[in-house]
Each structure stands twice: as C-alpha cells, then as structure tokens.
Amino acid sequence: MTDAPLRGAAGDTSAAPTRRQAYEARLKRRSNMIAAGSTIAVVLAVVVLVPLAPGWEAVQRSFFNGEVFAATFPGLLNAFMLDVAIFLWCAPAIAILGLLIALCRDVRAPALFPLRMFGALYTDIFRGLPVILVIYLVGFGVPGLGLPRPWNSPYIWGSLALILVYAAYVAEVIRSGIDSIHQSQRSAAASLGLSEADTMRFVVLPQAIRNVAPANMNLFIALQKDVALLSFIGPVEIFRQAGVYKSLMANFTPYVGAALIFLAITIPATRYADYLLHKQRRRQR
Amino acid sequence: MRLLATTAAALCLTATGALAHGDDECAVGKTLEDGVLTIATGNPAFYPWVLNDAPESGEGFEAAVAYAIAAEMGFDADAVTWVRTSFDEAIQPGPKNFDFNIQQYSITPEREQMVDFSLPYYTSAMAVLTTEAVVEAGAEPTLESLRGLLWGADANTTAVPMLTEIVGPERDAMLYGDNVDVTAAMQAGQIDAALFDLPTALYLAAVVVEGGTILGQFPADRSDNPDQFGLLMEEGNPLKECVDHAIEHLTESGRLAEIEAEWLQAATGVPVIQ
C-alpha cells in the first residue's frame, strides 16, 4: 500500500496532510529514530566495551600497532603488486580454459564422447580438491621431475595450479549458462541453416556468457584472495611478506595491513558484481 | 572455604619448597602451576634441537638445556611438563600456556618489544645449504658467487633479513613456511641455496636433502647482529629473572658448553665466507 493511491482517493492535492499521511509520517519518523538509536547503541557498545576488556591493551599492541603499521605498509603494498600480476596473467587463462572445458561437456556428437567424459572428470577432480593441495602437488611435484630452469619456476607451476582449479569452477558456471538457453533457440538456429558450431558461437554462447557474468565475477573475486596461496611454494607476495614482518617484529599488525589492502580491492569488486547482478535481474523482468 | 584451603596449601608448598631448595626459591609461585615448570617447544620439534620429537627424553640440545635450566631453578625432571606451540601461538596476545618457550627463537630488539627473552643460551653461525649439483656448477663460498644464486629461506626466521643485508642476492629470494618446504623447493631445483642456522643446515644436508652440502658459514661471532637464541616468555613474566639467573649460572659453570659439545657436533671443516 503506497501513498499515491491514497492521495488519489483523498481527492484534493496535498494542501493539508490527511490523517493517514500524518500517521504514516509519524510511523516513519519513529522507525528511523529506532534504527538510528540501535545503530548508535551498537557502535557505542563496541567502542566503549571492547577497550574495557582486560586484554584489549595487549590486543591493540599486537594487532593495531600504529608504529608497526607505518613501518610495514609500504612493503606490503609493494608485495601486493605481485598478487595483482599473478591475478592478471591467471584470469584470462582461466576464462579460456573454463570455456573450453564447458564446451567439452556440451559436445553432442557420439564420436566425441571421450571429450565429454574428460570434461566431466576434469571438473569433478579439480572442484573436489582443496586449492592449496593442488598448488603443492603441481608446484613442487612437476618441477621435481627434473625440468631445467626457468621451466621449473614456482610462478609457472603455481599459476597453473590456480588456473586448473579455477577453470573447473568457471566451466561449471558457463555450462549452467549454456544449459539455461532454451532448446527452441538451437532448433530455430538449425532451421535457419546454422551449423552446430555456428549455433553455439552466434546464438548460445553470447546469451549464456552474459547470463553468468555476475557468477563468474564472484569467482574472480575469490581468485584475488586465493592468489595469496601461491606464497606456500615460494613467491613472496603480500601474505608471505606480512608473515615475514610478523615473525621479525613478533606482531600481527602486518596481517591487518594486508587485510586492508585486500579489502580495498575486493569490496569495490564485490559491489560491482552486485550491481551487475541487479542490472541483469531488471533486464530479465 | 575452598579459597582458604588452597591458600593454605599454597603456603605450605611455598614453605616446603623453600626448605627443600635453599637457594632456588626464586621460581616459587611464579609458574603457571605451582611446583611444575611448563615448557613449550615446536610442533614438531626438529633435530638436532630435540631428538625424535620427544623433548621428555632430554635428548637433543634444547631438550637438554631445558632440563638443565629447570634443575637450576629447583625443578626435578618429573616436575617438568611439555606443551607444543607454533611461532604464532607464542606471540599472540593473552595468557600463555607455558612458562617459557624454547624453539630457536632469535633475540631481536623488535621482538623484544612484544615478548620477553631470556639471556641467550646459544649463539648460532648461519650456514649456506646447497646441493652438490650447484657446487659443481661453480658456486663458491664468496659473497660475489652467493649473490648470483637463487635463494630460499624459512620465512619465520631471522635468515630473511640476514639474506638481504649480508648477501643481497640479485634475484628475489623465495620464502617458505618451514624447513620441509624449503628442502622440497631445493629438491625440485627451484632454489640453489638456503640460509639456516648451522646445526639445522648440517642436519638437512646430511639427512634430508639428497646430495645436500654446506657451502660455507657466516661465523657466529660476526660483529654485527649475531644470531642469539633465547627462551621466549610472555612480556613481564616474573619468571624471567629466575631463568636468566639459571642461564647465567649454567654459562659460568661451563655446563652449557658441555651440553653444546654433547649435542651439537662441532662444525669443523665448514669454510668461513669472507
């Protein structure tokens, strides 16, 4: 029930508010005040009560230490560049491999059944394994076979591990997008004389990929954070750099600094994904 | 009523403790649990600091030192209990579950601001662990040759700043979570060399790394910033003075040197890096 029809029902135009309008305005004011009051109460409770905890001073010194923060933040920012670089070269590879795997799972020619099976097996295996396990196995295992430098670099094999795992997730998302395109569209394309490949390329994929863009966006936000797992096999990115500072200064503040840097990237990215999702929902309505 | 009983019991204990050991009542009432000394070490505890991951046996340098200190402080061997902590658990704020923690903690002024360290019980040389293949390829114990190598280190150790300050490698060093990962990377040929304290390096070269060898050492008594190991305690732990006193006494009496000779083989024949 909104104001507009009420006003219409009241007939005259807003010279004096009706009793109902006054009532609703009062109600609104009241709920605003309650919302503001409870927010202030919660904030006050956190700001006043947490520092009253007996261990607060110790926690503050070891997690929110201004001196340590200032000393380590530039180094952390610098190390974060490596995360960004790894992300930038992994993301396109993941998109391409994910798309290929999704296509493998959708081939319909009987002769190509092994491809279908490969696609299914691939997604089952790599979605079923913890990322860190794949990074260890691929990052230390493959170079252990005796590859010469620079082909045994942890940057290459660690990135490959990330690509393999994330491509499995992206493939599933794209496949769900492909499945969401109704069979009638394929039939229509066939009746226009499009080959199966052309149908996929010009009819199905453009719609499918647009439909799943927000879901993929979420995966890429997750990837931004999982890039830090590469530190386990050597590269000194922000998480490892924070660990080094932590160990040298016996202080956890560098981790808080690293968390802030991550948030500075992931929060806008998350908001953007939400915006995309919202836009898509409006379009479909 | 219960409080009264506990207090009475504690007083009795204090009295008997003081009677039994005339000179070492220092620690009484300052430990987590009265009459018991709780010592923490790593999980797992590495050779040669603790043998077989069993500090209770008193075998291994740090296990032996821990029992010697406990004895100095008036605790019998059966009054010592062991707990395990990671590095992070040892430095996190809040109450600790140990009286002191012994796992090759290097004493640094930065760490000293957050936790307390005892007097040093060991001064370590740093050594370069590498493989025969790298030596055959022409690596030498000179700073110039070392700079050209691809380096690795345990990220939680003071080897990291040493690496940048003393060696200054041309390419960025790789850092790992523990010894095991460093040696895995060396085995995979991803790094040429790694910096460890000498006893750890000797053990890794002899037992863990296939074809492992020690290229050279930075001597323990280098003037700038020697790597000294201390017991880690919660900041402001009243036990510190007792522990310091015990270590002082062990050092003066030569007992500490004896333990070192017994458990840490003298590193003869390891060339000194100029």
Interface residues (C-beta under 8 A of the other chain):
Chain A: G55 A58 V59 R61 S62 F63 F140 P143 G144 G146 L147 P148 R149 N152 S153 P154 S231 F232 I233 G234 P235 V236 R240 G243 V244 K246 S247 L248 M249 A250 N251 F252
Chain B: F87 D88 I91 Q92 P93 G94 T108 E110 R111 Q113 M114 V115 G152 A155 N156 T157 T158 V160 P161 D172 A173 M174 L175 Y176 G177 D181 A184 A185 Q187 A188 G189 Q190 I191
